[in-house]
Amino acid sequence: MTRNVVISGGGTGIGLAAAQMFAADGDQVLLIGRRGDVLERAKVPGALTYAADLADPEAVRGVAGFVAREFGAVDVLIHSAGGNGLLEPPVGGDDPLDAVARHWTVNFRLNLLTAVLLTEALRDRLAEPGGRVLFLSSIAAYRGSGQVAYAAAKAGLHPYAHALARQLGPHGITVNVVAPGYVEDTAFFGDGMDEERRAQLIAETSDKRAGTPGDIASNLHWLASPGAAHITSQIIQVNGGAERGH
């Protein structure tokens, strides 16, 4: 049975890998992102695209209207949009407190607000029963490592997902979070990271390799399957053992 799958941040990295996996199953996929040119270049057979800033309520209303017209019901909603602010314009001025406020606000908007707004706009369209809502968190949410503002914003997804799972569970809808560790072949690190840092991150894993977008996409695909129907309000870590279970 063909499902309607909505993926934010679907033009690159993990979101793109997930989109390709669902499309290969014959599902109808909608890719959402801020950069229309990136979405148009995404190689996902038959996918629809919609360019929008998901931190803007009015833009999200536009997404909701498009979904209503094109899909009706949403079977799977995946939140892969986010980042650490590398694509944002630099802060003007040299006041350090202004820079802190800007950095934290940007990370909150990119990683938490986008997911909440899109979910709230589409929650009445989630398939009942059988709907799936999936959030992308990070190993940083457990560690507070790297950019702390990013880690805090990702950690904010966890209580929201737990509350949403309780609200939507009686309707046969599951809500889960996937928290990746270090994943290569994404745009997250911009032009890349230095080899010493990369080697350190890989050394922390038990299987001594970096994650791939496909590793994460496979878990998202499984959580959206009938076999995962009794799994909800969980945070699934996919990090090669770099962070142990909690």
C-alpha positions in Angstrom: 0.0 0.0 0.0 1.4 3.4 -1.0 2.0 5.8 1.9 2.2 9.5 2.0 5.6 10.5 3.5 6.5 14.1 4.4 10.2 14.7 5.1 11.6 18.1 6.2 15.3 18.6 5.3 14.7 16.1 2.5 17.1 17.6 0.0 20.4 16.5 1.5 22.0 14.0 3.9 19.9 11.9 6.2 16.6 13.3 4.9 17.5 12.6 1.3 18.6 9.0 2.2 15.3 8.5 3.9 13.4 9.9 1.0 15.1 7.6 -1.4 14.4 4.6 0.8 10.7 5.3 1.1 10.4 6.2 -2.6 12.0 2.8 -3.5 9.1 1.2 -1.6 6.7 2.9 -3.9 5.6 5.6 -1.3 4.7 9.1 -2.4 7.3 11.5 -0.9 7.2 15.2 -0.3 10.5 16.9 0.3 10.5 20.2 2.3 13.4 22.6 2.7 14.4 26.2 2.6 16.4 25.9 -0.6 14.3 25.2 -3.6 17.3 24.6 -5.9 18.6 21.9 -3.5 15.2 20.2 -3.4 15.0 20.2 -7.2 18.4 18.5 -7.5 17.5 15.8 -5.1 17.3 12.4 -6.8 14.1 11.0 -5.5 11.9 9.4 -8.1 8.4 10.9 -8.3 8.9 13.1 -5.2 7.1 16.4 -4.8 9.0 19.4 -3.4 8.0 22.5 -1.5 10.4 25.2 -0.4 9.6 26.9 2.9 11.3 28.2 6.0 9.7 26.0 8.6 10.5 28.4 11.4 8.0 30.9 9.9 4.4 30.1 10.9 3.0 31.6 7.7 5.3 29.5 5.5 4.2 26.4 7.5 0.6 27.2 6.8 1.5 27.1 3.2 3.0 23.7 3.6 -0.1 22.5 5.4 -2.3 23.8 2.5 -0.1 22.0 0.0 -0.2 18.8 1.9 -4.0 19.0 2.1 -4.3 19.5 -1.6 -1.8 16.9 -2.7 -1.9 14.2 0.0 -4.9 14.6 2.3 -3.6 12.2 5.0 0.0 11.9 6.1 1.2 8.4 6.9 4.8 9.3 7.9 6.2 12.6 9.0 10.0 12.8 9.4 11.7 15.9 10.8 15.2 15.9 9.3 15.5 19.7 9.0 18.0 21.3 11.3 21.7 22.2 11.5 24.2 24.2 13.5 23.7 27.6 11.8 26.5 27.4 9.3 24.2 28.6 6.5 22.9 31.5 8.5 24.2 35.1 7.9 27.0 36.2 10.3 26.1 38.3 13.3 26.6 42.0 12.8 28.6 43.9 15.4 31.1 42.7 18.0 29.0 42.5 21.2 29.6 39.0 22.6 26.3 38.8 24.3 24.5 39.7 21.1 26.4 36.9 19.5 25.4 34.4 22.2 21.7 35.4 21.8 21.9 35.1 18.1 23.6 31.7 18.2 21.1 30.2 20.6 18.1 31.6 18.9 19.3 30.3 15.5 19.8 26.8 16.9 16.4 26.8 18.6 14.7 27.9 15.4 16.5 25.4 13.2 16.3 22.3 15.3 13.2 22.7 17.6 10.8 25.3 16.4 10.8 23.9 12.8 9.8 20.4 14.0 7.2 21.7 16.4 5.5 24.0 14.0 5.3 21.4 11.2 4.0 18.8 13.5 1.3 21.0 14.9 0.3 22.1 11.4 -0.1 18.5 10.2 -1.1 16.6 13.3 -4.8 16.6 12.3 -3.8 15.0 9.0 -1.8 12.1 10.5 -3.3 8.8 9.5 -5.5 7.1 12.2 -4.5 4.5 12.9 -1.0 3.9 11.6 0.5 7.4 11.5 4.2 7.8 12.3 6.0 10.9 13.6 9.8 10.7 13.6 12.2 13.3 14.9 16.0 13.5 14.4 17.9 14.4 17.6 21.6 13.9 18.2 24.2 12.2 20.4 25.0 15.8 21.5 21.7 15.9 23.3 23.1 13.4 25.8 26.5 14.9 26.0 26.2 18.6 25.7 29.3 18.4 23.5 30.2 20.3 20.4 28.0 23.3 20.0 26.0 23.4 23.2 23.2 25.5 21.8 22.7 22.8 19.1 22.8 20.1 21.7 20.2 21.9 23.9 17.9 22.5 21.0 18.0 18.8 20.0 17.4 17.7 23.6 14.3 19.9 23.6 12.8 17.5 21.0 12.7 14.7 23.6 10.0 15.9 26.0 8.0 17.2 23.1 8.1 13.7 21.5 7.1 12.0 24.8 4.2 14.4 25.3 3.1 14.0 21.7 3.3 10.2 22.0 0.9 10.3 24.9 -1.5 12.5 23.1 -1.5 10.6 19.8 -1.2 7.1 21.1 -4.9 6.5 21.6 -5.4 7.3 17.9 -2.9 4.6 16.8 -0.1 7.0 16.0 3.4 6.4 17.2 6.0 9.1 17.9 9.7 8.3 18.2 13.1 10.0 18.1 16.3 8.8 16.4 19.5 10.2 17.8 22.5 9.7 15.5 26.1 9.9 16.4 28.8 11.1 14.0 27.5 10.8 10.4 29.6 11.5 7.3 28.4 12.6 3.9 26.1 15.3 5.1 26.3 19.1 5.0 26.3 19.4 8.8 30.0 20.1 9.0 30.2 22.5 6.1 33.4 21.9 4.2 34.3 19.1 6.5 36.2 18.6 9.8 39.9 18.2 10.5 41.2 14.7 10.3 42.2 14.6 14.0 38.6 15.3 15.2 37.2 12.8 12.7 39.6 10.1 14.0 38.6 10.9 17.6 34.9 10.6 16.8 35.4 7.2 15.1 37.6 6.0 17.9 34.7 6.5 20.3 32.6 4.0 18.5 32.6 0.2 19.2 32.6 -0.7 15.5 35.3 1.9 14.6 33.5 3.6 11.7 31.6 6.7 11.0 27.8 6.5 10.5 26.2 7.0 7.1 23.0 8.7 6.1 21.8 5.2 5.2 22.3 3.9 8.7 19.9 6.5 10.0 17.5 6.2 7.2 17.2 2.5 7.7 16.1 3.0 11.3 13.6 5.7 10.3 12.2 3.3 7.7 11.9 0.5 10.3 10.2 2.7 12.9 7.7 3.6 10.2 6.9 0.0 9.4 4.1 -2.2 10.8 6.7 -4.1 12.7 7.3 -1.1 14.9 3.6 -0.5 15.7 4.1 -1.0 19.4 7.2 1.2 19.7 6.5 4.8 20.7 7.9 7.5 23.0 11.4 6.0 22.5 14.8 7.6 21.7 16.7 5.2 19.4 20.5 5.9 19.5 22.3 5.1 16.3 26.0 5.8 17.0 28.0 2.6 16.8 28.2 2.5 20.6 29.8 5.9 21.0 27.1 6.6 23.6 25.6 3.7 25.5 21.9 3.1 26.1 20.1 5.1 28.8 
